[in-house]
Amino acid sequence: MRTMDRAREACEKYLPGLAGELQGVALATLEAPGGPGLAAFRRAGGPGLLIPGTYGGGGASALDAVRVGRALGAISPSLGVAAAMHNFSVASLVALVDSEDASGLEWMLIESIARERLLVASGFAEGRTGAGILDSSVTAVPVEGGFLVNGVKKPCSLTHSMDLLTAGVALPAADGQGGTELGVALVPAGSPGITRKPFWGAPFLAGAESDEIRLEDVHVPQELMLRPQVELGSGLDTLQTVGFVWFELLVTSAYTGAVARLAEAAVAGGRGSATDRAALVTGMEAAAGLAENVARQVDAGPVGNDELAASLTARYAVQDLLVDVADRAAEVLGGLAFAGSPDIGSLLAVSRALAFHPPSRTASAQALLDHCDGAPLRVR
């Protein structure tokens, strides 16, 4: 497929040798906890993909990033999802470097991520029914020299391989009036008080290391606690909007690659009619094109409310396309192929998983309708 050819070319350009190293490794091995995907990603320089070359990174554009993400998802859905979580966190830090909220330390942090090939876990959504994307049960209490952070983040990808955790926390409002603000804690993975517990029980996507991280009186220095200018529940500030757009783009691309692996196998198998196989091609090209269109808007800049709406619109449309394409591909491959290999069932399950990432379609429905009528998009 042309869309996957472009994805693989971008992957080889920015992460040379990665695809070749993992070629021939069984999907079940790549998807298992402790599989070789994340280590290969680190060796290939994956942690620095979105960091400008000035700071030792790859300097990939948004368009190239979604293509790389698509290639990674096809190699291993677990690797694609884990890389998406890392890259969206890094993209947010890169955006912070040039913002008025920058403390001056961010450039040193992103340079360390690129040059030392550090993996960054994203601890924002907490898997609590009814909770918004900006809600946090993790608290940060001011103490001398910083904050004590307490709470649980689950699921949190890269739980075991992370070098740094970025976590949304509830902070006492700076005005001292008893309110709560959103903070973003940057927590070294080896900090005292961090423990890890099993959480992910599903047999698919287990290689993304989406387990539980518990923080008990973890000390976060003042300079590693970011305070975006937004109250909890009030909406997204500019930096959060940028991060949110990157998240939707990258996670959508990872799942697109996973389903493309199934669709390519069905097309190559030659079963079914030309119409059946062409439907797989058009579905995948459409899914990739939707994300790439938003990526071009991001590259043109600046990123704001309209781009956020575009990223959500693309994500929900792709969400439907992937389920349809996966079902069609499995049918074309046939029952004997399904019975003879665990890969088809695994990829079918993965094709549904985009729906479980925040924000849910239901949570965004009214906001998207209001945005169509000219109102700002308010995401929870």
N, C-alpha and C positions, 0 to 999 in steps of 0.2 A: 504494500500500500504506500502511495506517495507520502501520505501524512506521517507514516512511520519511518520512511526513508529519511525525511527531513529531521525527524526526532533523533534518529540514530546518528546522523551526521553531526548534529549539535552536541550530542552526548560525547562523541569521540573527540570533538574539538575542545570541549571544556573539561572533560574527565577522561583523558586518553588512557586507553588500556582497560578501563573498567568493564566494558561489555565483553571484551575478549577474555578477561580473567574469569568471569562468571558464566561464560558460554559453556554449555554442556553440564552445568550443575543442575541437578534435579530440582524442579520447582518445590517439591516437598521439603527439600533440604534448605532452600533459600527462605522458605516461609516459616521454618521452625525457630523457636527461641535459640539464640546463640548461633544462628546461621552466618555464613561468610559475607553477606551483603554489606553490612555496615562497615566492617573492617576494610573491605575493598573500596567503598565509597570514601572513607577517610584517606586511604593511601593514594587515591586518584586526585586528591585535592578538592573533593566535594564540599567540605565545610566552607570554603572560600568562594563558591560559585558566584554569589551575588555581591561580593565585596569588591569595591573598585580596585583597579590595578595599583593605584597609588598606595594602597594599604596591603598589597601583596595578594589580592584576590583575583578571581577570574574576570570580574567586571561584566558578567553576562547581562544582557538586556532582559526585559520582561518577556519578550517574544522568545528569545533563546532559552530562557529559564523554563517556560511552559513546555518547550520541545524537549529539553533535557528531562523534565519531570515525567513526560509521557514515555520517554525511552526507559527511564528507571522503573516505572510502573509495569512496563511490559517484561522487563527482566525479572522483577520480583515486586508484586504489589506491596509487600511489607516494606521493602526498601523505598519504593516510591512514596508511600505515606510517611515514613519516618523522615525522609529527606524533605518532604513538603513542610513538616512541622519545624524542622531545623531552619529551613530557608525562609519561612515566613517570619520567624523570630529575628533572624539576621537582617532581613529586609527592613524590619521595623527599627533595628538599631542603626542601620545605615542611614535611614531617613532622619533619625534623631541627631546625627552628627552635625548636619547643617541647619538644624532648627533652633529657634530661640530658647527652647527648653533644654538645650544641650548643656552639660556640666563641664565639658572639656575633656572628660575621661573616655568618652565613647569611642573616639578614634583609636585610642590605645587598645580598647577592648576588641574592636573589629579587626585590628591588625593582628592581635594575638590569635583570634579565631582563625584567620586566614593562614598565618605563618606557622602556627602550632597545630593546625588542623583539629580544632576543638569542635566537639558536637554540642549543640545547644538544644535542650529540651524545652518544650512549650507547656507551661502549666497555667492555662487560663480556664477553659471550660472544665466543669467539675462533675458532669454526669448526673446532676441533680434534677429530678423532674420539676418542671416549672421555673427553673432558674434561668435568668437571662445571661447572655454572653459576658456582660460586665459585672454580674453579681459574683461576689466572692465570700466564701465562708472562712477563708484564711485571713487571719488578723495579724496586724503589725503594730506592736506597742512601742512607743518611743522610750529608749533608754539612753544612757550616756554613750555617746559615740555612734549611735545608730538605732536599730530596732530589733526587737525579738519577734520572730515570726512563728505562728502556730497554726496548724491546720492540715488538711489532707487534699491532695490533688490526684484524681483518678477519673478516667484513665489518662496516663501521661506517657506519650511515646518517648522512646530513648531512655527509659527509666534506668537501665543498667549500663548503657554506653555513654551517657551524657558526661560532659565536662562542666557544663554550666546549665543551671535551671533559670528560666525566666518565668516568673509566677505573678499572676494578678493577686493583689492583697487589698484588704479593707484597711484604710488608714484613718485616724482621727483627722477631721478637717483642719486645715491650717488656720482658719479664722477663729478657732477655739470656741465655736458656738455649739459644739456637740454633734455636728454632722459627720458624715463619712465620705471619704474620697477614695478613688481608685489609685493604688500605687502599683508599680511594677518592680518587683524585687529581682535583682540579679544575684543568684546564689551559687557559689562554687559547689560542685557535686560532692566534694569531700568535707563540707562543713559539718562540724559536730551537731548532732540532733536530727540529721536526715536518715531515715530508714526507708526501706523498700519492702513491699509485700506483694505477693501474687494477686492479680486481679483478672487478667484476660484469660477466660476459660474457653473461648472459641478456638476451633482448630485452624481457622484461616486468619491471616494477618498477624500471626503470633510473633513473627520476626521483627515487627515494629517495636517490640518491647513496651507495649501499652499496659503497664502495671500501675500500682499505687505508690505514691510518694507521700510519706508522712513527715511533717516538720514539727519538731518539738523544741521550743525555745532556741530556734536557729538565729544566731546573731548576724544581722545584715548591716554592714557599715553604712553610714549616712550617704556616702557617695555612690553606693550601689542600690539606692532606693530612688527610682524615678517617680515623679509626681506629675502625670499628665494633667492638664487643666480641665478636669471634668469631674462632676459629682457622680457617685454611683447611681445608676438608673436614669441619668439625665440625657444620655446620648453619647456620641463618639466625637472626640476632638480630632484635629487634622491628622496627627500621628497615628491615632488608633484607626482612623479611616484608611490610611495607607496600609497599615498592617492587615486590616480586615480584607481589603481588596487582594493583597498578595496571598492571604490564606485561601480565599475562594479560588483564585486562579490556580494555585499550586496543587491543592488537594483535588480539584476537578481534573487537572491534567494527569495526576498519578492514577486515578481510577480509569481515565480514558485509555491510558496505556495498558492497564490490566485487561480491559475488555478487548482492546485491539489484539492482544496476544491470542485470545480465543477466536476472534474473527479472522485473523490471518491464518490460523490453523484450518478453519472451516473453508476458506477460499482456496488454500493450497491443496486441500483434500480432494477437491473436484467433485464432491457429491452434490446432489440437488441440481436445480435448474440454474441457468445463467441469471435469471431474474432473482432467485434466492440469494445467490452469491453477490450480485451487484447491490442488493439491498444492504448487505453487510458493509460494503465499501462506502456507499453513500452515507450510511449512518455514522461510520467512523470519521469520514471526512467532515461531516456536519458538526459532530461533537468537537473535533479538534479545531475547526474553524471558529466556533463560538468563543472558545477560550483565547485563541490567537487574536481575534478581533479586539477583545478587551485588553490583551497584552499590548497591542499597538497603541491603544488609547493611553495606557500607563506610560509607555515609552515617550509619547508625545507630550505628556504632562500638562498642567499639574494634575494631581490626583485629588478628587473631591467627592462630593455627594453623588454626582451623576455617574462617576466611574464605579462607585460602590453599588449603585442600583444596577448598572450594567453587569457587574461581576456576579451579583446574585441572580439576575435574570438568566445569564448564561449558565450558571451552575445548576439551576433548577431544570432548565431545558435539557442540559447534558444528562442530568440525573435520570430523566425519562428515556432519553436515547440509549443510554448504556444498558438499561434493563431490557429494552426491546432488542437491541443488537445481540446481547448475550443469549437471550432466549432463542433468537433465530439461529445464531451460530451453533448452539448446542443441538438444535433440531437438525440442522444440516449435517453436522458431524455424525449424528445417529446414536441409537441406543447401545450398540456394541462398543463404540468409542467411549461413551459415558461409563459403561460397566467395566471397561478395561483399564481405565486410568483415573486416579483421584484428581487430576488436574482440572478436568472439566467441571466437576462439582465444586471444587474450590473457587474457580474463577466465576462460576455462576453466583456463588455466595458473595464474593467480593463485589460483583457488579451492583449489588443492593446497598453496599455499605456507605456510599456517598450520602445517602439520605439520613444517616445517623450523625453527621457532622453539623455543628451549629452554623447558622440558626436554622431551625426546622422550617419547612415550607409554611406550616401553620403559623409559626411565630412571626414570619415576615409578610404574610399575605396582606394584612391591612396596610402595613407600611408601604408596600409596593403599590397598592391601589392609590393611597394618598399621594405618593410620589408621581404617579401618572397624572394626577390632577394639579400638580405643580408644587406640592408641599415638600419640604426636606425629608429625606429618608431617615427614619429613626429606627435603629435596629436594637432589639433586646436579645 
